[in-house]
Amino acid sequence: MAEKKPEDIMAEYLLKGGKMLAKECKTCGSPLFEYRGKTFCVVCAEKSAESERTPAPAAATPPATAAPRPAGSAEAGIEGAIASLCARVEDEQDERRCLTLMEAVRTGAEALRMLRQP
């Protein structure tokens, strides 16, 4: 299975209701997230989980899906995160961090687009 891109991982957590914070991971430079009461780097956590995964048995039951969240609350959270990231991009001097922030903005915009599709 192909490795997920950091922006795809962050988009998944935004859609799950995670909150992107104005702090960055000291390991990979991605924004930290607050999710289910914990603050962590979703990119590092996902990559660590990927390396520990083993193929599921063929007869495994499909995972349960979470109840859908109201679109308005998710949209508002993503819009707030995008605005915060844009403000950080303007002040960022490090090119790598700037690129990471801009990728996160793009991911948030893509998440909004998906939420708003009919």
Backbone as CSV, one residue per row, in Angstrom:
resi,resn,N_x,N_y,N_z,CA_x,CA_y,CA_z,C_x,C_y,C_z
1,MET,0.838,-1.171,0.000,0.000,0.000,0.000,0.888,1.240,0.000
2,ALA,0.508,2.261,-0.769,1.296,3.481,-0.867,1.183,4.280,0.429
3,GLU,2.283,4.935,0.778,2.312,5.756,1.977,1.475,7.014,1.769
4,LYS,0.716,7.416,2.788,-0.132,8.602,2.689,0.719,9.863,2.747
5,LYS,0.277,10.883,2.031,0.949,12.178,2.066,0.553,12.888,3.365
6,PRO,1.455,13.728,3.918,1.128,14.447,5.150,-0.161,15.264,5.036
7,GLU,-0.377,15.903,3.881,-1.586,16.725,3.742,-2.859,15.877,3.741
8,ASP,-2.763,14.640,3.248,-3.921,13.743,3.274,-4.221,13.293,4.706
9,ILE,-3.174,13.032,5.462,-3.342,12.632,6.861,-3.982,13.766,7.646
10,MET,-3.482,15.000,7.452,-4.040,16.148,8.174,-5.488,16.388,7.777
11,ALA,-5.812,16.227,6.497,-7.183,16.425,6.036,-8.126,15.432,6.715
12,GLU,-7.677,14.186,6.860,-8.503,13.177,7.523,-8.821,13.591,8.948
13,TYR,-7.815,14.084,9.674,-8.044,14.487,11.059,-8.920,15.738,11.138
14,LEU,-8.787,16.649,10.183,-9.674,17.810,10.164,-11.120,17.370,9.967
15,LEU,-11.332,16.425,9.067,-12.679,15.928,8.804,-13.235,15.138,9.985
16,LYS,-12.366,14.536,10.778,-12.813,13.799,11.966,-13.106,14.735,13.130
17,GLY,-12.836,16.034,12.951,-13.093,16.998,14.022,-11.855,17.409,14.786
18,GLY,-10.682,17.005,14.332,-9.446,17.415,14.989,-9.207,18.904,14.801
19,LYS,-8.472,19.479,15.717,-8.179,20.919,15.671,-6.694,21.103,15.378
20,MET,-6.402,21.797,14.272,-5.023,22.080,13.914,-4.528,23.227,14.784
21,LEU,-3.391,23.029,15.414,-2.851,24.025,16.338,-1.764,24.869,15.681
22,ALA,-1.423,25.954,16.319,-0.401,26.861,15.811,0.995,26.437,16.258
23,LYS,1.158,25.188,16.643,2.458,24.643,17.040,2.850,23.607,16.005
24,GLU,4.146,23.388,15.854,4.578,22.406,14.871,5.379,21.290,15.520
25,CYS,5.391,20.154,14.858,6.112,18.975,15.314,7.612,19.232,15.182
26,LYS,8.343,18.918,16.216,9.794,19.106,16.172,10.487,18.048,15.321
27,THR,9.772,16.957,15.028,10.360,15.881,14.226,10.199,16.136,12.731
28,CYS,8.936,16.432,12.310,8.690,16.539,10.865,8.268,17.937,10.408
29,GLY,7.968,18.844,11.341,7.592,20.202,10.980,6.125,20.398,10.656
30,SER,5.328,19.332,10.715,3.894,19.447,10.441,3.191,20.094,11.630
31,PRO,2.026,20.724,11.386,1.279,21.295,12.507,0.806,20.199,13.459
32,LEU,0.813,20.508,14.760,0.277,19.584,15.744,-1.244,19.672,15.736
33,PHE,-1.899,18.614,16.175,-3.352,18.560,16.236,-3.794,18.244,17.650
34,GLU,-4.983,18.740,17.993,-5.655,18.330,19.218,-6.812,17.454,18.766
35,TYR,-6.820,16.210,19.241,-7.845,15.264,18.826,-8.174,14.358,20.003
36,ARG,-9.442,14.305,20.339,-9.923,13.486,21.458,-9.169,13.785,22.746
37,GLY,-8.928,15.072,22.986,-8.300,15.495,24.230,-6.791,15.346,24.284
38,LYS,-6.168,14.909,23.202,-4.717,14.744,23.177,-4.115,15.642,22.107
39,THR,-2.922,16.140,22.365,-2.188,16.947,21.396,-1.019,16.119,20.878
40,PHE,-0.956,15.963,19.545,0.109,15.156,18.954,0.247,15.478,17.473
41,CYS,1.316,14.959,16.890,1.554,15.104,15.454,0.858,13.945,14.758
42,VAL,-0.173,14.249,13.993,-0.933,13.197,13.311,-0.106,12.544,12.211
43,VAL,0.812,13.292,11.607,1.649,12.748,10.536,2.605,11.703,11.108
44,CYS,3.311,12.036,12.182,4.231,11.079,12.796,3.471,9.878,13.357
45,ALA,2.310,10.131,13.962,1.513,9.035,14.523,1.053,8.089,13.420
46,GLU,0.606,8.636,12.309,0.129,7.807,11.196,1.273,7.005,10.586
47,LYS,2.407,7.636,10.396,3.546,6.930,9.808,4.048,5.834,10.735
48,SER,3.999,6.093,12.044,4.380,5.069,13.013,3.392,3.907,12.971
49,ALA,2.110,4.227,12.878,1.080,3.180,12.813,1.218,2.375,11.522
50,GLU,1.540,3.031,10.405,1.714,2.335,9.132,2.847,1.321,9.209
51,SER,3.920,1.679,9.877,5.059,0.776,9.958,4.767,-0.426,10.854
52,GLU,3.799,-0.302,11.765,3.456,-1.388,12.676,2.320,-2.260,12.153
53,ARG,1.622,-1.812,11.123,0.464,-2.554,10.620,0.868,-3.845,9.942
54,THR,-0.001,-4.818,10.091,0.158,-6.064,9.356,-1.097,-6.238,8.528
55,PRO,-1.039,-6.977,7.421,-2.234,-7.151,6.597,-3.370,-7.774,7.398
56,ALA,-4.583,-7.270,7.200,-5.760,-7.793,7.885,-6.167,-9.113,7.255
57,PRO,-6.725,-10.026,8.065,-7.201,-11.280,7.484,-8.323,-11.027,6.498
58,ALA,-8.461,-11.921,5.511,-9.460,-11.750,4.461,-10.876,-11.716,4.999
59,ALA,-11.178,-12.402,6.093,-12.530,-12.480,6.622,-12.819,-11.403,7.656
60,ALA,-11.990,-10.396,7.752,-12.201,-9.342,8.745,-13.487,-8.591,8.466
61,THR,-14.136,-8.163,9.529,-15.362,-7.387,9.374,-14.998,-5.951,9.059
62,PRO,-15.808,-5.265,8.264,-15.491,-3.883,7.936,-15.565,-3.000,9.178
63,PRO,-14.715,-1.968,9.246,-14.734,-1.095,10.414,-16.039,-0.325,10.492
64,ALA,-16.470,-0.060,11.720,-17.689,0.723,11.918,-17.415,2.163,11.542
65,THR,-18.395,2.806,10.948,-18.222,4.208,10.580,-18.808,5.083,11.672
66,ALA,-18.162,6.206,11.890,-18.629,7.138,12.907,-19.883,7.853,12.421
67,ALA,-20.670,8.302,13.367,-21.871,9.053,13.012,-21.450,10.351,12.348
68,PRO,-22.154,10.768,11.288,-21.761,11.999,10.605,-21.907,13.214,11.509
69,ARG,-20.967,14.139,11.356,-21.004,15.398,12.115,-21.767,16.434,11.317
70,PRO,-22.368,17.398,11.981,-23.009,18.488,11.238,-21.974,19.225,10.397
71,ALA,-22.295,19.436,9.124,-21.337,20.042,8.197,-20.927,21.442,8.636
72,GLY,-21.824,22.213,9.196,-21.517,23.586,9.593,-20.393,23.663,10.599
73,SER,-20.372,22.786,11.594,-19.336,22.854,12.620,-17.976,22.461,12.052
74,ALA,-17.939,21.457,11.192,-16.682,21.053,10.574,-16.169,22.162,9.662
75,GLU,-17.067,22.744,8.885,-16.664,23.821,7.984,-16.086,24.996,8.761
76,ALA,-16.750,25.371,9.839,-16.265,26.507,10.625,-14.885,26.221,11.206
77,GLY,-14.669,25.004,11.681,-13.367,24.644,12.238,-12.276,24.671,11.194
78,ILE,-12.578,24.158,10.018,-11.585,24.132,8.937,-11.290,25.552,8.464
79,GLU,-12.339,26.367,8.336,-12.125,27.751,7.911,-11.250,28.491,8.911
80,GLY,-11.478,28.265,10.196,-10.652,28.905,11.229,-9.204,28.448,11.151
81,ALA,-9.020,27.147,10.915,-7.661,26.610,10.800,-6.949,27.195,9.582
82,ILE,-7.667,27.326,8.475,-7.074,27.902,7.262,-6.656,29.349,7.506
83,ALA,-7.532,30.114,8.156,-7.206,31.517,8.446,-5.971,31.619,9.330
84,SER,-5.884,30.752,10.329,-4.729,30.747,11.229,-3.452,30.388,10.477
85,LEU,-3.548,29.395,9.610,-2.377,28.985,8.822,-1.920,30.086,7.877
86,CYS,-2.871,30.768,7.249,-2.516,31.867,6.330,-1.769,32.965,7.067
87,ALA,-2.206,33.259,8.289,-1.523,34.279,9.083,-0.098,33.836,9.410
88,ARG,0.080,32.551,9.693,1.413,32.039,9.997,2.313,32.063,8.773
89,VAL,1.756,31.800,7.583,2.546,31.801,6.350,3.147,33.187,6.123
90,GLU,2.360,34.226,6.382,2.832,35.596,6.155,4.058,35.931,6.992
91,ASP,4.161,35.366,8.200,5.253,35.685,9.109,6.413,34.684,9.063
92,GLU,6.220,33.570,8.369,7.225,32.505,8.377,8.426,32.867,7.505
93,GLN,9.618,32.674,8.058,10.852,32.964,7.335,11.489,31.703,6.748
94,ASP,11.247,30.552,7.352,11.827,29.285,6.911,11.020,28.745,5.728
95,GLU,11.692,28.510,4.610,11.010,28.060,3.388,10.319,26.707,3.567
96,ARG,10.971,25.778,4.267,10.365,24.456,4.489,9.079,24.557,5.307
97,ARG,9.132,25.332,6.352,7.942,25.499,7.190,6.845,26.211,6.425
98,CYS,7.230,27.191,5.630,6.259,27.922,4.811,5.565,26.954,3.845
99,LEU,6.334,26.099,3.211,5.765,25.116,2.291,4.824,24.165,3.029
100,THR,5.231,23.706,4.201,4.371,22.824,4.999,3.062,23.513,5.350
101,LEU,3.142,24.772,5.751,1.934,25.526,6.097,1.033,25.706,4.876
102,MET,1.638,26.014,3.729,0.835,26.207,2.518,0.186,24.902,2.077
103,GLU,0.871,23.784,2.257,0.274,22.491,1.931,-0.905,22.196,2.850
104,ALA,-0.777,22.579,4.110,-1.876,22.382,5.058,-3.073,23.257,4.678
105,VAL,-2.816,24.476,4.202,-3.900,25.352,3.740,-4.602,24.702,2.550
106,ARG,-3.813,24.182,1.617,-4.404,23.518,0.453,-5.253,22.320,0.884
107,THR,-4.758,21.559,1.824,-5.490,20.400,2.317,-6.797,20.832,2.973
108,GLY,-6.741,21.904,3.741,-7.966,22.416,4.357,-8.969,22.879,3.316
109,ALA,-8.480,23.539,2.270,-9.369,23.995,1.194,-9.998,22.801,0.475
110,GLU,-9.213,21.748,0.267,-9.754,20.546,-0.362,-10.804,19.885,0.532
111,ALA,-10.561,19.896,1.826,-11.527,19.331,2.770,-12.835,20.122,2.727
112,LEU,-12.734,21.445,2.664,-13.931,22.285,2.553,-14.688,21.974,1.268
113,ARG,-13.939,21.827,0.197,-14.586,21.516,-1.090,-15.343,20.209,-0.998
114,MET,-14.747,19.201,-0.386,-15.414,17.906,-0.254,-16.654,18.017,0.619
115,LEU,-16.579,18.794,1.688,-17.740,18.960,2.567,-18.892,19.669,1.858
116,ARG,-18.545,20.565,0.966,-19.570,21.393,0.303,-20.113,20.795,-0.964
117,GLN,-19.589,19.663,-1.389,-20.100,19.020,-2.602,-21.518,18.497,-2.339
118,PRO,-22.400,18.656,-3.339,-23.776,18.166,-3.155,-23.862,16.654,-3.159
